[in-house]
């Protein structure tokens, strides 16, 4: 994944000392861009979307924080997700689904569909930490996975549908189905919507 080039602490567009350090320094000195760089990248994304050249890439990175499983950014070129290389297959797939959900959200936001995470998507970056329990899973994670899981991993949704006949706690269902708890929560939301119910209470 690429990064904005320039002198750390100085915006390459406006020249202001407007950058702030963030955990992306794990990539080797990357910094958050100021507002004008964010606007410039959004304009590029709009052009890429219209031209059909917008790309999504999956990369690996050995983060120093052991709780950080993956990092998604729309403001690298191209946008995509970096994941810890030692993640189990199911965890890796779940984080890829989450990143693809964020990728779809950005396109919708650019077209004027403002969802519940507009504030976070204005940053264009998501840090994906390993949850200790279902209560630790952010709602934006569940919503992102929910966008794509029924199409990308229908077997997971059906496994959760079967598991909920015997258990009512997402942690138990996750162990039963051998999939990450965030994928279970997204599947429960899909099943609730399929049944004409409100989203899961988790």
C-alpha positions as CSV (number, residue, x, y, z in Angstrom):
1,X,0.0,0.0,0.0
2,X,1.3,3.4,-0.9
3,X,1.4,6.6,1.1
4,X,1.3,10.3,0.7
5,X,4.9,11.5,-0.1
6,X,6.5,14.6,1.5
7,X,8.2,15.9,4.6
8,X,6.7,14.6,7.8
9,X,4.8,17.4,9.5
10,X,4.3,19.5,6.4
11,X,1.4,19.1,3.9
12,X,2.7,18.6,0.4
13,X,-0.3,20.5,-1.0
14,X,-0.8,23.6,1.2
15,X,2.6,23.6,3.0
16,X,1.0,24.0,6.4
17,X,2.3,22.1,9.5
18,X,-1.0,20.3,9.6
19,X,-0.2,16.6,9.9
20,X,-0.6,14.5,13.0
21,X,1.1,11.3,13.9
22,X,-1.1,8.2,14.0
23,X,-0.6,4.4,14.3
24,X,0.1,4.3,10.5
25,X,3.6,5.1,11.5
26,X,3.8,1.3,11.7
27,X,4.2,1.6,7.9
28,X,7.4,3.5,8.3
29,X,6.8,7.1,9.0
30,X,3.3,7.6,7.4
31,X,1.2,10.4,8.8
32,X,-2.4,11.5,8.5
33,X,-2.9,14.1,5.8
34,X,-4.5,17.5,6.5
35,X,-7.9,18.4,5.1
36,X,-6.8,19.6,1.7
37,X,-5.0,16.3,1.0
38,X,-8.1,14.3,2.1
39,X,-10.2,16.4,-0.3
40,X,-7.6,15.8,-3.1
41,X,-7.7,12.1,-2.6
42,X,-11.5,12.0,-2.5
43,X,-11.5,13.8,-5.9
44,X,-9.2,11.1,-7.2
45,X,-11.4,8.4,-5.8
46,X,-14.4,10.0,-7.6
47,X,-12.5,10.1,-10.9
48,X,-11.4,6.4,-10.4
49,X,-15.0,5.4,-9.6
50,X,-16.3,7.1,-12.7
51,X,-13.6,5.7,-15.0
52,X,-14.0,2.2,-13.6
53,X,-10.3,2.1,-12.5
54,X,-10.8,2.1,-8.7
55,X,-8.9,-0.8,-7.2
56,X,-8.9,-2.7,-3.9
57,X,-5.7,-4.5,-2.7
58,X,-5.0,-6.9,0.1
59,X,-1.5,-6.7,1.6
60,X,0.2,-8.1,4.7
61,X,2.0,-6.3,7.5
62,X,3.4,-7.5,10.8
63,X,1.9,-4.8,13.1
64,X,3.8,-4.2,16.4
65,X,0.5,-4.0,18.3
66,X,-0.5,-7.6,18.9
67,X,-4.2,-6.7,19.2
68,X,-4.3,-5.0,15.8
69,X,-5.4,-7.5,13.1
70,X,-5.8,-5.3,10.1
71,X,-5.8,-1.7,8.8
72,X,-8.0,-0.3,6.0
73,X,-7.3,2.9,4.2
74,X,-8.9,4.6,1.2
75,X,-6.3,7.3,1.1
76,X,-3.4,5.1,0.0
77,X,-3.0,4.4,-3.7
78,X,-4.7,2.1,-4.4
79,X,-7.0,1.7,-1.4
80,X,-7.1,-1.6,0.4
81,X,-6.4,-3.5,3.6
82,X,-3.2,-4.7,5.3
83,X,-3.5,-7.7,7.5
84,X,-1.4,-9.5,10.1
85,X,0.3,-12.4,8.2
86,X,-0.3,-15.0,11.0
87,X,-4.1,-14.5,11.2
88,X,-6.1,-17.8,11.0
89,X,-7.9,-18.2,7.6
90,X,-11.3,-17.4,9.0
91,X,-10.1,-14.3,10.8
92,X,-8.3,-13.1,7.7
93,X,-11.4,-13.7,5.5
94,X,-13.6,-11.8,8.0
95,X,-11.3,-8.8,8.0
96,X,-11.2,-8.9,4.2
97,X,-15.0,-8.9,4.1
98,X,-15.0,-5.9,6.6
99,X,-12.6,-4.0,4.4
100,X,-14.7,-4.7,1.3
101,X,-17.7,-3.3,3.2
102,X,-15.8,-0.1,3.9
103,X,-14.8,0.0,0.2
104,X,-18.4,-0.2,-0.9
105,X,-19.5,2.4,1.7
106,X,-17.0,4.9,0.3
107,X,-18.5,4.5,-3.2
108,X,-22.0,5.1,-1.8
109,X,-20.9,8.1,0.2
110,X,-19.3,9.6,-2.9
111,X,-22.6,9.2,-4.7
112,X,-24.5,11.0,-1.9
113,X,-25.7,8.1,0.2
114,X,-24.8,9.1,3.7
115,X,-24.7,6.2,6.1
116,X,-24.3,6.0,9.8
117,X,-20.5,6.1,9.7
118,X,-20.1,9.3,7.6
119,X,-17.9,10.8,10.3
120,X,-15.5,7.8,10.3
121,X,-15.5,7.5,6.5
122,X,-14.5,11.1,6.3
123,X,-11.2,9.9,7.8
124,X,-11.1,7.0,5.3
125,X,-9.3,4.7,7.8
126,X,-10.3,1.9,10.0
127,X,-8.2,0.0,12.6
128,X,-9.5,-3.5,13.2
129,X,-8.6,-4.8,16.6
130,X,-9.2,-8.4,18.0
131,X,-12.3,-8.3,20.1
132,X,-12.4,-10.0,23.5
133,X,-16.1,-10.4,23.5
134,X,-19.2,-9.7,21.3
135,X,-19.7,-6.5,23.2
136,X,-16.2,-5.3,22.0
137,X,-17.1,-5.5,18.3
138,X,-17.8,-2.0,16.9
139,X,-21.2,-1.6,15.1
140,X,-19.3,-0.2,12.0
141,X,-17.5,-3.6,11.8
142,X,-20.8,-5.5,11.8
143,X,-22.4,-3.1,9.3
144,X,-19.4,-3.4,6.9
145,X,-19.4,-7.2,7.0
146,X,-23.2,-7.3,6.7
147,X,-22.9,-5.5,3.3
148,X,-21.1,-8.4,1.7
149,X,-21.3,-11.6,3.8
150,X,-24.5,-13.0,2.3
151,X,-23.0,-12.8,-1.2
152,X,-19.4,-13.6,-0.4
153,X,-19.8,-16.2,2.4
154,X,-23.4,-17.6,2.3
155,X,-22.3,-20.7,4.1
156,X,-21.3,-18.7,7.1
157,X,-24.8,-17.1,7.3
158,X,-26.5,-20.5,7.0
159,X,-24.1,-22.0,9.7
160,X,-25.2,-19.2,12.1
161,X,-28.8,-19.8,11.2
162,X,-28.4,-23.4,12.3
163,X,-26.3,-22.5,15.4
164,X,-28.9,-20.1,16.7
165,X,-31.4,-23.0,17.0
166,X,-29.2,-24.3,19.8
167,X,-27.5,-21.2,21.3
168,X,-28.4,-17.6,21.9
169,X,-25.0,-16.1,22.6
170,X,-22.8,-14.9,19.7
171,X,-19.7,-16.1,21.4
172,X,-21.1,-19.7,21.7
173,X,-22.2,-19.5,18.0
174,X,-18.8,-18.4,17.0
175,X,-17.2,-21.4,18.7
176,X,-19.8,-23.7,17.2
177,X,-19.4,-22.4,13.6
178,X,-15.7,-21.8,13.9
179,X,-15.9,-18.3,12.5
180,X,-15.0,-14.9,14.1
181,X,-17.6,-13.4,16.4
182,X,-17.9,-10.3,14.2
183,X,-19.0,-12.5,11.3
184,X,-21.5,-14.1,13.5
185,X,-22.9,-10.7,14.5
186,X,-23.2,-9.7,10.9
187,X,-24.9,-12.9,10.0
188,X,-27.4,-12.4,12.8
189,X,-28.2,-9.0,11.3
190,X,-28.7,-10.5,7.9
191,X,-31.0,-13.2,9.3
192,X,-32.9,-10.7,11.3
193,X,-33.4,-8.5,8.2
194,X,-34.4,-11.7,6.2
195,X,-37.0,-12.4,8.8
196,X,-38.3,-8.8,8.7
197,X,-37.0,-8.1,12.2
198,X,-34.9,-5.3,13.6
199,X,-31.2,-5.8,13.6
200,X,-29.6,-8.0,16.3
201,X,-29.4,-6.5,19.7
202,X,-25.7,-7.3,19.9
